[in-house]
Amino acid sequence: MKRRDFIKSGAVAGAVVSFPNVVKAAGGQKIKLGVIGLGNRGTQVMRVFQQQSDVMVTALCDVYKPYLDRDQAAVDPKFKEYGIGGAVPTFRDSDKFGPDVKRYEDYRRLLDDKNVDAVLIATPDHWHAIQTIDAIHAGKDVYCEKPLTATIVEGRAMVNAQKASKQVVAVGLNRRGSAPYRKLAEEIQSGKYGKFIAAHGARLSNLAPHGIGKCPDCPPPKGFNWDKWLGPRPYRPYRYTTAPYFFRWHEEFSSQMGNWGVHYCDVMRWMLGETAPCAITAIGGNYALDHDGDIPDTIEVTYEFADKKLIHFAIYEGATARPIQKREIEIAGTDGVIYAGENGFEIEPQGKREFANPKAPLFEKVVFDHKQEKLPDGSWGGSTLNIVRDFLDRVKDRGEPLCTLETGHRSTSFALLGNIAYHMKQRLEWDGVNERFTNCPKANEMLHYAYRNGYKLG
């Protein structure tokens, strides 16, 4: 990536990026928002939208009636039995919308609603592509949660659909709205700290020994349209260890690479100024957990780049590990090392070099600390608020959002490529322009899948 492209992508954003928390609507005009997917994350992000004075929620959509009705008493008590309780949103007075807010089980009816200008899509990953493309065709602006897609073909189709339209589409990779990371990208690009050649990240979540647990096939909860939830995926019996929350432990619907790897890979490729790897290698397996999940509980993925850089990302869900000394990612350089996270970063100079052994570091240590804001539910949310606010401003001025579909697609591709490399058990060579593997035809078969009858992409 050339410097001018790096700057255009939003990597260089000024000394300290400032985002207003609330901007009043010009002339009192509000953006009418429809929300598709009202579970854990959908509720969180909807509340961030509701904080903005220029937003009015006008329509809701979900396949689980208690979520759609915001009815806590009707939520299946078995969710707690199977450990899902902590991921069930706690409904508040602000969630109890009046009769003017329309409610739909079928998202297509929401897209037909003329009282909706923009949509928040926070459904399971395997639904994102179909719903986003349909929303674009319906003339709606879109904020889509991460990971963008379940397949690489879906991501490119979404990008193409948006390019052929006039719609604003943003992706909820919230670190793109993080003040520390935007400041760090500028510092790295300045060149005054040497060349950075490798980045390391890891997601730690020790679920040993029982993971998401086990559940026999059973009827879905009352009010849960299981067939609609499955959407383009083949029919399978319902289990509480699949939906509504544990789908990201089933590779047919998502993965932890998609859930967490997309965040880490997004920010690491951003900091190194990379778009796509030229080769991917992955190792791992189900080493520790005995549960219904079928994704690896331990995985390490290495991405190689044509300009001689590396990214390494690991997930440890069955053991305790401390691979990164500080914060959430580490970036190795010729003259120093960076530790960075949403709460700030440190750039430490090289203390000693073999053979050359300079008398003093080439620069003084840099520390940039940042106090994160929190969402109403207590989770970190400053960067989410920033990227939501940016999306709303772009809806008004029709500009390019902080995290475009192309950006979201490229970063989601890292997660999906890691999953494919894990299955292929070999070093895969990747053509990032044509988005094809060049040394493994079998791997190209995993770039998409055949949708169930009645579903299509676009």
Buried (B, 14 or more C-beta within 10 A) or exposed (E): BEEEEBBEBBBBBEEEBEBEEEBEBEEEEBBBBBBBBBBBBBBBBBBBBBBBEBBBBBBBBBBBBBBBBBBEEBBBEEBEEBBBEEEBBEBEEEBEBEEEBBBBBEBEEBBEBEEBBBBBBBBBBBBBBBBBBBBBBBEBBBBBBBBBBBBBBBBBBBBEBBEEBEBBBBBBBBBBBBBBBBBBBBBBBEEEBBEBBBBBBBBBEBBBEEBBBBBEEEEBBEBBBBEBBBBBBEEEEBBBBBBBBBBBBBBBBBBBBBBBBBBBBBBBBBBBBBBBBBBBBBBBEBBBBBBBBEBBBBBBBBBBBEEEBBBBBBBBBBEEEEEBEBBBBBBBBEBBBBBBBBBBBBBBBBEEEEEEEEEEBEBEEBEBEBEBEEBBEEEEBBBBBBBBBBBBBBBBEEEBBBBBBBBBBBBBBBBBBBBBBBEBEBBBBBEBEEBBBBEBEEBBEBBBBEBEEEEEBE
